[in-house]
Amino acid sequence: MTDIEVRQACSPGEARRLDTSALRAQFHVGGLFREAAIRLVYTHVDRFVIGAAVPTDAALTLEAPKPIGSPGFLDRRELGVFNIGGAGEVRIGEERHRLETCEALYVGMGAGEVSFVSRDPARPARFYLLSTPAHAAHPTRKITPDQARRIDLGAPETANVRQLVQMIHPQVCASCQLVMGFTRLAPGAVWNTMPCHTHDRRSEVYLYFDLAPAARVFHLMGEPDETRHLVMANEEAAISPGWSIHAGCGTQAYSFVWAMAGDNQEFADMDHVAMEDLR
């Protein structure tokens, strides 16, 4: 059975009053990757579903729990799958799509039943799942890093050399509203997205990965004049509403999967925040 947790949206005014535990209960997502299980978190922030599937000896099937509101998971939704583990396979009806580490799969609305398999149960695939509501059917497509749109950013003197890899993106792969990719920081780089920004027309979800057990990322969030932070460990996600900044600084270089949903798919649609306005 697919495990699902439901979270309500939180306003900026409410977030200002939250202590550390309450802030994490709203915006931090941990414990997604459980062996031989699928775990989902349904957030009312743009109705994102965030999840993970870690198949071992047997295939795992993505079911549609009651909060999804339809008999099949993809009846009115689209899905992005990103593998951060060993080689695996995503099965959609009779189709088979093999995913290696850091490869992605877009699955369109109405594609049918989805299941997940690991090629080697001793080194299972670790499928990260992101789903948003959809209004049209687009073809299923596998995207490798070489097929993605890659952008080099940052400089050594600001400790933020990184590569942005756009995978589910209008210039790469058609989708209804889901935009997804990953960013990898160079060795010695620790800062991401600073100076920061908001984009009130879209929300975003981050999954941090490739972190050593003792390493942490300080995920900055909140309104620009009322900032907060979440301490993130490996394979933990952060929900970022449109009113919140989203930036990070780590104790070492790290990688993260980012995904956005909302009114548009314009990657550059953002409201920049001046450094002197941060509090």
C-alpha positions in Angstrom: 0.0 0.0 0.0 1.3 3.5 -0.9 1.9 5.6 2.2 0.8 9.2 2.0 0.9 12.2 4.3 -1.2 15.4 3.6 0.0 18.9 4.5 -2.0 22.1 4.3 -0.6 25.3 2.9 0.9 27.9 5.3 0.7 31.7 5.0 3.7 34.0 5.5 2.0 35.4 8.6 1.6 31.9 10.1 5.2 31.0 9.3 6.5 34.1 11.2 5.2 32.6 14.4 6.5 29.0 14.0 9.3 27.6 16.2 11.9 25.2 14.8 9.8 22.0 15.2 6.6 23.6 13.7 8.6 25.1 10.8 10.0 21.6 10.0 6.6 20.0 10.3 5.3 22.4 7.6 8.2 22.6 5.2 10.8 19.9 5.8 10.3 16.4 4.3 12.4 13.6 5.7 12.2 9.8 5.6 11.1 9.6 2.0 13.4 6.8 0.9 12.3 3.6 2.6 13.4 0.2 1.2 10.7 -1.9 -0.4 8.2 1.0 0.0 6.6 4.0 -1.7 6.1 7.1 0.5 4.3 10.2 -0.7 3.7 13.7 0.8 0.7 15.6 -0.7 1.1 19.3 0.0 -1.6 21.9 -0.8 1.2 24.2 -2.0 0.3 24.0 -5.7 -1.0 20.5 -5.0 2.5 19.0 -5.4 3.0 15.3 -4.5 6.5 14.6 -3.4 7.6 11.0 -3.0 10.1 8.2 -3.3 10.1 4.6 -4.4 12.9 2.2 -3.4 12.2 -1.3 -4.9 14.3 -4.2 -3.7 13.2 -7.8 -4.4 9.8 -7.0 -5.9 8.3 -4.3 -8.1 6.5 -1.4 -6.4 3.3 -0.1 -7.9 2.2 3.6 -7.6 -1.3 3.5 -6.2 -3.8 6.4 -5.9 -4.6 6.9 -2.2 -7.8 8.9 -1.4 -6.2 12.4 -1.4 -5.3 11.9 -5.1 -9.0 12.0 -5.8 -9.1 9.6 -8.8 -9.0 5.9 -9.4 -5.5 6.0 -11.1 -2.6 8.2 -9.9 -2.1 9.7 -13.4 -5.8 10.1 -14.3 -5.4 13.9 -13.8 -1.7 14.2 -12.9 1.7 14.2 -14.6 4.8 12.7 -13.0 8.6 13.3 -12.9 10.9 10.5 -11.8 14.6 11.1 -11.0 16.9 8.3 -10.0 19.6 9.0 -7.3 20.4 5.3 -6.7 21.4 2.2 -8.6 20.1 1.2 -12.0 16.4 0.7 -12.1 13.4 0.5 -14.4 10.1 2.3 -14.6 7.3 0.3 -16.1 4.3 2.0 -17.6 1.9 -0.6 -19.0 4.0 -2.6 -21.5 6.7 0.1 -21.7 10.0 -0.3 -19.9 12.3 2.7 -19.2 15.7 2.0 -17.7 17.0 4.8 -15.5 20.6 5.1 -14.4 21.8 7.5 -11.7 20.8 11.1 -12.4 18.5 10.2 -15.3 14.9 11.4 -15.4 11.6 10.3 -16.8 8.6 12.4 -17.6 5.3 10.5 -17.5 2.2 12.3 -18.9 -1.4 12.4 -17.8 -3.3 9.2 -18.6 -0.2 7.1 -19.2 -1.6 4.3 -17.0 -0.3 2.2 -14.1 3.3 2.9 -13.0 5.6 0.5 -11.2 9.3 0.6 -10.2 12.0 -2.1 -10.3 15.6 -2.3 -9.3 18.1 -4.1 -11.5 20.1 -5.2 -8.5 18.3 -5.4 -5.1 21.6 -5.2 -3.3 22.1 -1.7 -4.8 18.5 -0.6 -5.3 17.3 2.3 -7.4 16.2 5.3 -5.4 13.4 6.9 -7.4 12.5 10.5 -6.4 8.9 11.3 -7.5 7.3 14.7 -8.2 3.8 15.1 -9.4 1.5 18.0 -10.3 -2.0 18.4 -11.6 -2.3 18.2 -15.4 -4.7 19.4 -18.0 -3.4 17.6 -21.1 -1.5 14.4 -22.1 2.1 14.7 -23.2 4.3 11.8 -24.3 6.4 9.9 -21.8 10.1 10.7 -22.3 13.4 9.7 -20.7 15.9 12.5 -20.3 19.6 11.9 -19.6 22.0 14.7 -18.4 23.5 14.8 -22.0 20.0 15.4 -23.4 19.3 18.2 -20.9 19.9 21.9 -21.2 23.0 22.7 -19.1 24.0 26.1 -17.7 27.2 26.9 -15.9 26.9 29.4 -13.1 28.8 31.0 -10.3 32.5 31.9 -9.6 35.2 30.5 -7.2 35.5 33.8 -5.4 31.8 33.6 -4.3 32.0 29.8 -3.5 29.1 29.0 -5.8 30.4 27.3 -8.9 27.7 25.0 -10.1 26.0 23.5 -13.1 22.2 23.8 -13.6 20.7 20.8 -15.6 17.2 21.5 -16.9 15.5 18.2 -17.7 11.7 18.6 -17.7 11.8 22.1 -19.2 10.0 23.6 -22.2 13.2 23.6 -24.3 13.8 19.9 -23.5 10.6 18.0 -22.7 6.9 19.1 -23.0 4.8 19.1 -19.8 1.7 20.8 -18.5 3.2 22.7 -15.5 6.0 20.5 -14.0 9.5 21.9 -14.5 12.3 19.8 -13.0 16.1 19.3 -13.1 19.1 19.2 -10.8 22.0 21.3 -9.8 25.5 20.1 -8.8 28.0 22.2 -7.0 31.7 22.0 -7.8 34.2 20.8 -5.1 34.8 23.7 -2.7 31.5 25.5 -3.6 28.9 25.7 -0.9 26.5 28.6 -1.9 23.4 28.2 -4.1 21.1 31.0 -5.3 22.5 33.9 -3.4 21.6 36.7 -4.0 18.2 35.1 -3.6 14.8 35.6 -5.2 11.1 34.6 -4.9 8.7 33.7 -7.6 5.2 34.4 -6.3 3.6 32.7 -9.3 5.2 29.3 -8.7 6.2 27.1 -5.8 9.4 25.0 -5.6 10.6 21.8 -4.0 14.2 20.9 -3.3 15.7 17.5 -2.6 19.3 17.5 -1.4 21.4 14.5 -2.2 25.1 13.5 -2.6 25.7 14.6 1.0 28.0 12.7 3.4 26.3 11.4 6.6 27.8 14.2 8.7 27.3 17.0 6.2 24.4 19.5 6.3 22.9 22.2 4.1 21.3 25.3 5.7 18.3 25.8 3.5 17.3 29.5 3.8 13.5 30.3 3.5 10.9 32.7 4.6 10.0 36.2 3.6 13.0 38.4 2.6 12.7 40.6 5.6 11.8 37.7 8.0 14.1 34.8 7.0 14.2 31.3 8.6 16.3 28.2 7.9 15.9 24.5 7.8 18.9 22.2 8.5 18.9 19.6 5.8 20.6 16.1 5.7 21.1 13.8 2.8 18.0 12.8 0.8 15.7 15.3 2.6 13.4 17.7 0.8 12.2 21.3 1.5 8.9 22.8 0.3 9.2 26.4 -0.8 6.0 28.4 -1.3 5.9 31.2 -3.8 6.3 33.9 -1.1 9.5 32.3 0.3 13.1 32.8 -0.7 15.0 29.5 -1.4 18.8 29.5 -1.1 21.3 27.2 0.6 24.8 27.0 2.1 26.4 23.7 2.9 29.2 22.3 5.0 30.5 20.8 1.7 29.6 20.7 -2.0 26.2 19.1 -2.6 23.6 18.4 -5.3 19.9 19.0 -5.3 16.9 18.2 -7.5 14.6 21.2 -8.0 11.1 21.2 -9.3 8.6 24.0 -9.8 4.8 24.3 -10.5 2.4 27.1 -10.8 1.1 29.7 -13.2 3.8 29.4 -15.8 7.0 27.5 -16.9 9.2 30.6 -17.4 12.4 29.7 -15.5 13.4 33.4 -15.4 10.1 34.6 -13.9 11.5 35.6 -10.5 11.5 38.6 -8.2 15.1 39.3 -7.2 15.9 40.3 -3.6 18.7 42.8 -2.9 21.2 41.7 -0.3 20.6 44.8 1.8 16.9 43.9 2.0 17.5 40.5 3.7 16.9 40.3 7.4 
